[in-house]
Amino acid sequence: MDFAYLSEVFPQYISATGETLRLSLWGVGLSLLLGLSVCIAVVYRLPVLARFCRLYIELSRNTPLLVQLFFLYYGLPKLGVHLSGFVCGVIGLTFLGTSYMAEAFRGGIESVNKIQQEAALSIGLTPAQTFIYVVFPQSLAASVPALVANTLFLIKETSVVGVLAVVELLNLSKELIGLDYQTNEALLMLVLGYATLLLPVIALAPWIERQVRKASHG
């Protein structure tokens, strides 16, 4: 192991880890927000939107992220739309992640007993109030494991965005291996970079689940 080389490339890996983190934060954050919206449209069968959202979920979950990224980066310019590799990466991760997050939220909502919803409506709560104060808190507690798993999945999927010349962890490692042939060192830094991003999520997941369950039960 060449520690002098590791010291030399360390700043580059710090930068690449930061780029991967930015991709992850944007992708996961937007996926959570849009995923909840898509879930509500599907579960509550909103006119027109429900059917559109079901089609979107099937398309997103059954299309490789690489194909989606190629369409955004190479296809849209044919239509006069030019986006940077980073923006295309965020859109691609969001397009893919939203469908997974929507399904995670849907599973949580469907786990809430219908009797509780009927009871809330019977005491005068509106459907919106029933969802906000009764259904969502309980469904969120049930959804946390799936949401965490999807978050880890999206962080790892950032490795695909490197095909758009975004200098994230995997792309940087491939470039350095091709230039310097220091394979072991590059792979070690790659593993450490992803561990830096993934391990805190894994460590925080049980704590988040406990806090959400406490909140959902008052």
FENKACOR-V396332 format. One record per pair of residues at least 6 apart in sequence whose ideal C-beta (glycine too) atoms are under 7 Angstrom apart, sorted by the first residue. I is the first residue (numbers start at 0). GAP is how many residues later the second one is. Records with the same first field share a line. If there is no record, write none. Layout:
I->GAP / GAP
This chain:
0->183 / 184
1->180 / 183
4->177 / 180
5->179 / 183
8->167 / 180
11->160
12->159 / 176 / 180
15->151 / 152 / 153 / 156 / 177
16->152 / 176 / 179 / 180
18->147 / 148 / 149
19->138 / 148 / 149 / 177
20->176
22->66 / 67 / 70 / 135 / 138 / 145
23->130 / 131 / 134 / 173
25->64
26->63 / 66 / 67 / 70 / 127
27->69 / 123 / 126
29->64
30->63 / 66 / 67 / 70 / 123
31->69
33->60 / 64
34->63 / 66 / 67 / 70
35->69
37->15 / 60 / 64
38->63 / 66 / 67 / 70
40->8 / 9 / 12
41->8 / 11 / 12 / 60 / 64
42->63 / 66
55->43
56->42 / 45 / 46
59->35 / 36 / 38 / 39
60->38
64->27 / 31 / 92 / 95
65->94 / 97
67->24 / 27 / 28
68->19 / 20 / 23 / 91 / 92 / 94 / 95
71->11 / 16 / 19 / 20
72->12 / 15 / 91
75->7
84->79 / 80 / 81
85->80
87->76
88->72 / 75 / 77
92->61 / 64 / 65
95->61
96->53 / 57
99->50 / 53
100->46 / 49
103->39 / 42 / 43 / 46
104->34 / 38
106->36 / 39
107->31 / 32 / 34 / 35
108->26 / 30
110->28 / 31
111->23 / 26 / 27
115->18
116->13 / 17 / 18
119->10 / 14
120->9
136->78 / 79
137->78
139->72 / 76
140->71 / 72 / 75
143->64 / 65 / 68
144->64
147->53 / 57
150->50
151->46 / 49
154->42 / 43
157->10
158->9 / 10 / 11
160->7
161->6 / 8 / 9
168->21 / 24 / 25
169->20
172->13 / 14 / 16 / 17
175->6 / 10
176->6 / 9
